[in-house]
Amino acid sequence: MQDQFGRTIEYLRLSVTDRCNLRCRYCMPEEGVNDIPHGDVLRYEEMLRVAAAACRLGIRKIRVTGGEPLVRRGIVSFIEELTKLPGEPEVALTTNGLLLADFAQDLKAAGLSRVNVSLDTLKPERFQELTLRPGLEQVLAGIEATEMAGLLPIKINMVPFRDFNADEIVDFARLTLEHPWDVRFIEFMPISSDLEYTSSDGLPMKEIQQRLLAIGDLEVLPREKNSSGPAHMYRLPGAKGRIGLIPSVSGHFCADCNRLRVMADGRVRGCLFDNEETDLKAVLRGGGDDIALEKLLVAAACAKPEKHQINKQDFLSPNRRMHGIGG
Ligand code: SAM
């Protein structure tokens, strides 16, 4: 599947739920979260139909995300079904890690290939302050269980904030000395106007890099073959793991974007930062056939904008939240 700018679309991000067991303050409001009504969330059979159509069109990798994907009942069997779709796509998971310790072995047995864990602080009280829930120990136990299960390499994604956790950038980077993990720093994306965090709270990539200088010279790693990932990768001398920088805002990677996003209620977006959507539900629930479904997916790919507009002044919108779109 190619879009109108010649990009090959082969990566599907599939949000299986907009529900989450954390309330990260930069991602969702504490109260008044407009959950998608249960009846509007696609059933697993419907998601599998969509994913199968996408695989027939050339999708090679599926990332299961949310909300928090591990809170949706039946997720392990669903992931197993995804791995058996046409072309046997690589299936990965993005999670906050709270439930990973319970799931890691089963996920591995189901054929999951790897896990990204979102973790913004290594301090328990800060964890609670940010996510409005306790749970740092559970997340760390989840990461350990993931390692034991052989779901490697583990990626840890951290979003640094100026007055909150920027002082932990070095601690996170040092984790790579002892652990074979990819620790990735991601620029905060100010995409929603109804949250307390704004663009000035996030740390731009240049400042993240400056803070990393404190631990010494980073070896620049060559871009991996077949890597469509947006991270610039580095290694500390002698480290087991790697450090990644993802300049989501300051250095967009749109020219290489190969993604399509399916939200839990069957809407498809070609770009996280665009409000253009294609709705699959009418076809899925109105008796439409697979050809109709494929046509809509191709249309969504064609509607991918050339570049995201996050730096434009009037970009902010109250309904553009990561937990709803599928981060
Ligand atoms: N619950 C899962 C998790 O925590 O990984 C998947 C969904 S969560 C929305 C996915 C990722 O989006 C998390 O790593 C979170 O840090 C990130 N995220 C949410 N809002 C963000 C924002 N405005 N800018 C950058 N990253 C954001």
Boltz pocket constraint, residues with backbone or C-beta under 6 A from the ligand:
constraints:
  - pocket:
      binder: B
      contacts: [[A, 20], [A, 26], [A, 27], [A, 65], [A, 66], [A, 67], [A, 68], [A, 69], [A, 94], [A, 95], [A, 96], [A, 97], [A, 116], [A, 117], [A, 118], [A, 119], [A, 157], [A, 159], [A, 186], [A, 187], [A, 188], [A, 189], [A, 190], [A, 191], [A, 322], [A, 323], [A, 326], [A, 327]]
      max_distance: 6.0
